[in-house]
């Protein structure tokens, strides 16, 4: 009996998915032994990259539902300031305040999701941008609590001043974030999110609560963004509104675009490459924004699916070469 085309395609997609497992395991192993070979400075940079991978990946779950947020760093600010203020002013344990900060960010995401859920495309993007500006401005209204525009300093730390414990803690948080988001995206909920993004009218005609799904996606993204913000606050020991302002929000979206919006690995690749640009350029780091803008323009015109699509193109090209070699071998 011949197999059905649906089952055959399912097997092929499963094989392609399992083919990524060795690469994922290799990446985790390399990251785990990183402090053995890296200096303190590069351990610090790697920790920051992990934090922003969490933030960019949390932004992608909002994109999967069909929305483009330009104020996503505001949820990082909510998580960071909530965790930092509870730990500093009330003396709570930072290990407890970080999840509370993430939950607070999620609640805020759900609350603003109700009025924002009916907005689409550029209207949602502009509303999210104004929300981000509002959050950073509100920080400046309570200088006794937030430190206002000068920043909140002397935030209680998770460990001492050794960067290695922070490296592994942030790495574990990043892996947990990626695992949860991957499971969500490849679950029935993820399929529902993608169906709403593809056609909200068709999804609504099938009984899907479009507004509820968008609110849920925003709440999930806000939770992990708040977790990233809390990790940053207790790692850096100093936060200010500029840390989570308009430009950081735009950069998160730039990382997502450059890496690839359609690929789960897009935020990882985009953040890993573009976040390090100012540090690599050294004395020319003032030109880093122009370089990042150039990368976005090049990706938009040359690789619209992002840098992750280059791996797929390379793999397909290798398969074509192998097929031609096999065909010529059989012909001879």
C-alpha positions in Angstrom: 0.0 0.0 0.0 1.3 3.4 -1.0 1.8 5.9 1.7 -0.2 9.1 1.7 1.5 12.3 0.6 0.6 13.9 3.9 2.4 11.3 5.9 5.4 11.3 3.6 5.8 15.0 4.0 5.4 14.7 7.7 8.2 12.2 7.9 10.4 14.4 5.8 9.7 17.4 8.0 10.4 15.3 11.0 13.7 14.2 9.6 14.6 17.8 8.8 13.8 18.8 12.4 15.8 16.0 13.8 18.7 17.0 11.6 19.0 20.2 13.6 19.5 18.3 16.9 23.3 17.7 16.5 23.8 21.4 15.8 21.8 22.4 18.8 23.7 20.0 21.0 27.0 21.2 19.7 26.0 24.9 20.3 25.0 24.1 23.9 28.2 22.2 24.5 30.3 25.0 23.1 28.4 27.6 25.2 28.9 25.4 28.3 32.6 25.3 28.0 32.9 28.9 26.9 34.4 30.3 30.2 37.2 27.8 30.0 38.6 29.5 26.8 37.2 33.1 27.1 38.6 36.0 29.0 36.5 37.9 31.5 35.7 40.5 29.0 34.3 38.1 26.5 32.4 36.2 29.2 30.7 39.5 29.9 29.8 40.1 26.3 28.5 36.5 25.9 26.3 37.1 29.0 24.8 40.2 27.5 24.2 38.4 24.2 22.3 35.7 26.0 20.1 38.3 27.7 19.2 40.0 24.4 18.6 36.6 22.7 16.0 36.1 25.3 14.5 39.5 24.6 14.5 39.1 20.8 13.1 35.6 21.0 10.3 36.9 23.2 9.6 39.6 20.5 9.3 36.9 17.9 6.4 35.1 19.6 4.5 38.4 19.2 5.5 38.5 15.6 4.3 35.0 15.1 0.8 36.2 16.0 0.9 38.7 13.3 2.0 41.9 15.2 5.1 44.0 15.0 6.1 45.6 18.3 8.4 48.6 18.4 8.2 49.1 22.1 9.1 45.6 23.3 12.0 46.8 25.5 9.4 48.5 27.7 8.6 45.0 29.1 12.3 44.5 29.8 12.1 47.8 31.8 9.0 46.7 33.7 10.7 43.4 34.7 14.0 45.1 35.5 12.6 47.9 37.6 10.1 45.7 39.4 12.8 43.2 40.4 15.4 45.8 41.2 13.1 47.9 43.4 11.7 45.0 45.4 15.2 43.7 46.0 16.8 47.1 46.9 14.0 48.9 48.8 12.2 46.0 50.4 15.2 43.7 50.8 13.6 40.7 49.0 15.8 37.9 47.6 16.6 38.7 43.9 15.9 35.0 43.0 12.3 35.7 44.0 12.0 39.2 42.6 13.1 38.2 39.1 10.1 35.9 38.5 7.9 38.6 40.1 9.2 41.1 37.6 8.5 38.8 34.7 5.0 38.2 36.0 4.4 42.0 36.4 5.6 42.5 32.8 3.2 39.7 31.6 0.3 41.3 33.5 1.1 44.7 31.9 1.3 43.0 28.5 -2.1 41.4 28.9 -3.7 44.7 30.2 -2.5 46.7 27.3 -3.3 43.8 25.0 -7.0 44.4 25.4 -7.0 47.9 23.8 -4.2 47.0 21.4 -5.6 43.6 20.2 -7.8 45.3 17.5 -4.9 47.2 16.1 -3.0 45.7 13.2 0.1 46.4 11.1 1.5 49.9 11.4 -1.2 51.0 13.9 -0.1 48.3 16.4 3.5 49.2 15.9 2.9 52.9 16.6 0.8 52.2 19.6 3.5 49.9 21.0 6.1 52.5 20.4 4.1 55.1 22.3 3.7 52.6 25.1 7.4 52.2 25.3 7.9 55.9 25.5 5.3 56.2 28.2 7.0 53.5 30.4 10.4 55.2 30.2 8.8 58.6 31.0 7.0 57.1 34.0 10.3 55.9 35.4 11.4 59.5 35.6 8.4 60.5 37.8 9.5 58.7 40.9 13.2 59.5 41.5 13.1 58.1 45.1 12.1 54.7 43.8 13.6 54.4 40.3 16.5 56.8 40.4 14.9 58.8 37.7 16.9 59.6 34.6 20.3 59.2 36.3 19.5 55.5 36.9 18.9 53.1 39.7 22.3 52.0 41.1 23.5 49.5 43.7 21.0 46.8 42.7 21.5 43.7 44.8 23.4 41.1 42.9 22.7 37.3 42.6 26.4 36.4 43.2 29.6 38.1 44.0 31.7 39.9 41.4 32.8 36.8 39.5 31.2 36.7 36.0 31.3 33.0 35.6 28.3 32.2 37.9 26.3 34.9 36.0 27.3 33.4 32.7 26.0 30.0 33.5 22.8 31.4 35.2 22.0 33.5 32.2 22.8 30.7 29.8 20.4 28.4 31.7 17.6 31.1 31.6 18.2 31.5 27.9 18.0 27.8 27.2 14.8 27.5 29.3 13.3 30.5 27.4 14.2 29.1 24.0 12.9 25.6 24.9 9.5 27.0 26.2 9.1 29.3 23.2 10.0 26.5 20.8 7.5 24.1 22.4 4.8 26.8 22.2 5.5 27.6 18.5 5.4 23.9 17.5 2.2 23.2 19.5 -1.4 23.6 18.7 -1.2 27.1 20.2 1.6 27.9 17.8 -0.4 26.8 14.8 -3.3 28.9 16.0 -1.0 31.9 16.3 0.3 31.4 12.8 -3.3 31.0 11.4 -4.3 34.3 13.0 -1.3 36.0 11.5 -2.0 34.5 8.1 -5.6 35.5 8.0 -7.5 36.8 11.0 -10.8 36.7 9.1 -10.4 33.0 8.2 -9.3 32.2 11.7 -12.3 34.0 13.2 -14.6 32.2 10.8 -13.4 28.9 12.3 -14.2 30.0 15.8 -10.8 31.2 16.9 -10.8 34.1 19.3 -8.5 36.4 17.4 -8.2 39.1 20.1 -7.6 36.5 22.9 -4.9 34.8 20.9 -3.1 38.1 20.2 -3.4 39.1 23.9 -2.0 35.7 25.0 1.0 36.1 22.6 1.7 39.5 23.9 1.5 38.2 27.5 4.0 35.4 26.8 6.4 37.7 25.0 6.2 40.2 27.8 6.9 37.5 30.5 10.2 36.5 28.9 11.2 40.0 28.1 10.6 40.9 31.8 12.7 37.9 32.8 15.5 39.2 30.5 15.2 42.6 32.0 15.4 41.3 35.6 18.5 39.2 34.7 20.1 42.3 33.2 19.3 44.5 36.3 20.9 42.1 38.7 23.8 41.4 36.5 24.7 45.0 35.6 23.8 46.4 39.0 22.7 49.7 37.3 19.7 50.4 35.1 18.3 53.6 33.6 15.4 54.6 31.2 17.9 54.8 28.4 18.7 51.1 28.8 15.2 50.3 27.7 14.2 53.3 25.6 13.1 53.6 22.0 16.5 52.7 20.4 16.8 49.4 22.3 13.3 48.5 21.2 14.1 49.3 17.6 17.4 47.3 17.9 15.5 44.2 19.1 13.3 44.4 16.0 16.5 44.9 13.9 18.0 41.8 15.4 14.8 39.9 14.5 14.7 41.2 10.9 18.4 40.5 10.3 18.3 37.0 11.7 15.1 36.0 10.0 11.5 36.5 11.2 10.3 33.2 9.9 13.0 31.1 11.5 13.1 30.2 15.2 16.9 30.6 15.1 16.5 34.0 13.6 16.7 35.9 16.9 19.7 33.9 18.0 21.7 34.5 14.8 20.6 38.2 14.4 21.4 39.1 18.0 24.6 37.1 18.1 25.9 39.0 15.1 24.6 42.5 15.3 24.8 43.0 19.1 28.6 42.5 19.0 29.1 45.0 16.1 29.8 48.0 18.4 32.3 46.0 20.4 34.1 44.6 17.4 34.4 48.0 15.7 36.5 49.4 18.6 37.4 53.0 18.0 34.8 53.2 15.2 31.9 52.0 17.3 30.3 55.4 16.7 29.6 54.2 13.2 28.0 51.0 14.4 24.4 52.2 13.8 25.2 52.9 10.2 26.7 49.5 9.8 23.7 47.9 11.3 21.4 49.9 9.0 23.5 48.7 6.1 23.1 45.1 7.2 19.3 45.5 7.3 19.2 47.1 3.9 21.4 44.3 2.5 19.3 41.6 4.1 16.1 43.2 2.9 17.1 43.2 -0.7 19.5 40.2 -0.9 18.2 37.7 1.7 14.6 38.7 2.6 14.2 35.7 4.9 17.2 36.7 7.0 20.7 35.4 7.6 19.4 32.0 8.7 18.1 31.4 5.2 21.8 31.4 4.1 22.3 28.0 5.9 19.3 26.6 4.1 20.5 27.8 0.7 24.0 26.4 1.4 22.5 23.0 2.3 20.3 22.9 -0.8 23.3 23.9 -2.9 25.3 21.1 -1.4 22.5 18.6 -2.0 22.3 19.7 -5.7 26.0 19.2 -6.1 25.8 15.8 -4.6 23.0 14.8 -6.9 24.9 16.0 -9.9 28.0 14.0 -8.9 25.9 10.9 -8.3 24.2 11.3 -11.7 27.5 11.8 -13.5 28.9 8.8 -11.6 26.0 6.6 -12.7 26.2 7.9 -16.3 29.8 7.0 -16.5 
